[in-house]
Amino acid sequence: KQPNEAPDDKHYQEPIPVPENFKRSKYFKNCKQCTKNKTRKQTQLQCKECTVPLCAGKCFESWHKE
């Protein structure tokens, strides 16, 4: 197997860091692309470079195409 390498453009997903003294193991925020499309969906992922919370897949791709 080949080792996984980070994409060249530095835009890839990572979990949102959990704030200090937060009781749960995961932290959720509203997806910016879904909010822009007037729907409410929460995600635990964000773009490492932009630090914008985005859903995996279509939201992440369409946010970076614009």
C-alpha positions as CSV (number, residue, x, y, z in Angstrom):
1,K,0.0,0.0,0.0
2,Q,1.1,3.5,-0.7
3,P,0.9,6.1,2.1
4,N,-1.9,8.6,2.0
5,E,-0.7,12.0,0.9
6,A,-2.4,15.4,1.4
7,P,-3.8,17.1,-1.7
8,D,-1.6,19.7,-3.3
9,D,-4.1,22.5,-2.9
10,K,-4.2,22.2,0.9
11,H,-8.0,22.1,1.0
12,Y,-9.1,19.0,2.7
13,Q,-11.4,18.0,5.5
14,E,-10.5,17.6,9.2
15,P,-12.6,17.3,12.3
16,I,-13.6,20.5,14.0
17,P,-11.4,20.9,17.1
18,V,-13.4,20.4,20.4
19,P,-13.4,23.5,22.6
20,E,-11.8,23.3,26.0
21,N,-14.2,22.1,28.8
22,F,-16.7,20.7,26.2
23,K,-18.4,17.6,27.6
24,R,-18.9,15.7,24.3
25,S,-16.2,14.1,22.2
26,K,-17.4,15.7,18.9
27,Y,-18.2,19.3,18.1
28,F,-20.8,20.3,15.5
29,K,-21.3,23.6,13.6
30,N,-23.7,24.6,10.8
31,C,-22.5,23.9,7.3
32,K,-21.8,27.2,5.5
33,Q,-22.9,25.9,2.1
34,C,-26.2,24.5,3.4
35,T,-26.8,27.8,5.2
36,K,-26.2,29.6,1.9
37,N,-28.8,27.4,0.3
38,K,-31.2,28.2,3.1
39,T,-31.2,24.8,4.8
40,R,-29.8,23.9,8.2
41,K,-27.5,21.0,8.5
42,Q,-24.8,20.4,11.1
43,T,-21.4,18.9,10.4
44,Q,-18.3,17.9,12.4
45,L,-15.9,18.6,9.5
46,Q,-14.2,21.7,8.3
47,C,-11.7,22.7,5.7
48,K,-8.2,22.6,7.1
49,E,-7.0,25.7,5.0
50,C,-10.2,27.8,5.2
51,T,-11.5,26.6,8.6
52,V,-15.0,26.8,7.2
53,P,-17.4,24.1,8.5
54,L,-18.7,22.1,5.5
55,C,-20.5,18.9,4.9
56,A,-18.5,16.1,3.3
57,G,-18.9,15.6,-0.5
58,K,-21.1,18.1,-2.5
59,C,-21.0,21.0,-0.1
60,F,-17.2,20.8,0.3
61,E,-16.6,20.6,-3.5
62,S,-19.1,23.3,-4.5
63,W,-17.8,25.7,-1.8
64,H,-14.3,25.5,-3.2
65,K,-15.4,25.8,-6.9
66,E,-16.9,29.2,-6.2
